[in-house]
Amino acid sequence: MSFSVWEIIIVLAIVILLFGTKKLRNVGSDLGTALKGFKKAMNEDEPKKDADFDAVESKTETSVESESQTKEKVKD
């Protein structure tokens, strides 16, 4: 079931008549601002994730090193 060009034009005309071009422009602007804010938040969160991962990784390496040192002391 595909929409023809005329059906799409009629639906767009009805939407413009119901909401008006000014309100549609505002909705588009608000949607763009929301998407921009969302992308910015995602990009700001990425370094935090990397820092958290690095912290966990360094703790794991430290615990592995201390465990191996403990095993060496027990063997001696």
C-alpha positions in Angstrom: 0.0 0.0 0.0 1.9 3.0 -1.3 0.8 6.6 -1.0 0.6 8.6 -4.2 2.0 12.1 -4.5 -1.5 13.7 -4.5 -2.4 12.0 -1.2 0.7 13.3 0.4 0.1 16.8 -0.9 -3.5 16.7 0.4 -2.4 15.5 3.9 0.3 18.3 4.0 -2.2 20.9 3.0 -4.6 19.8 5.7 -1.8 19.8 8.3 -0.8 23.4 7.2 -4.4 24.5 7.4 -4.9 23.0 10.9 -1.7 24.2 12.5 -0.5 27.1 10.4 3.0 27.6 9.1 4.2 29.5 12.2 3.4 26.7 14.6 4.9 24.1 12.2 8.1 26.2 12.0 8.2 26.4 15.8 7.7 22.7 16.1 10.6 22.1 13.7 12.8 24.5 15.5 12.0 22.9 18.9 12.6 19.4 17.5 16.0 20.5 16.1 17.0 22.1 19.4 16.0 18.9 21.2 18.0 16.7 18.9 21.1 19.0 19.2 20.9 18.9 23.0 20.5 15.1 22.9 23.6 14.7 20.7 25.6 17.1 22.9 24.7 15.1 26.0 25.6 11.9 24.3 29.0 13.3 23.3 29.7 14.7 26.8 28.8 11.3 28.4 31.3 9.4 26.2 34.5 10.7 28.0 32.9 10.0 31.3 32.3 6.4 30.3 35.9 6.1 29.1 37.2 7.5 32.4 35.0 5.1 34.4 36.3 2.2 32.2 39.9 3.2 32.7 39.4 3.5 36.5 37.9 0.0 36.7 40.6 -1.4 34.4 43.4 0.1 36.5 41.8 -1.3 39.7 41.7 -4.7 38.1 45.3 -4.5 37.1 46.3 -3.5 40.6 44.4 -6.3 42.2 45.9 -8.8 39.8 49.4 -7.6 40.5 48.8 -7.7 44.3 47.4 -11.2 44.0 50.4 -12.4 42.1 52.7 -10.9 44.7 50.8 -12.6 47.4 51.1 -15.9 45.7 54.8 -15.4 45.3 55.2 -14.6 49.0 53.2 -17.8 49.9 55.4 -19.9 47.7 58.6 -18.6 49.4 
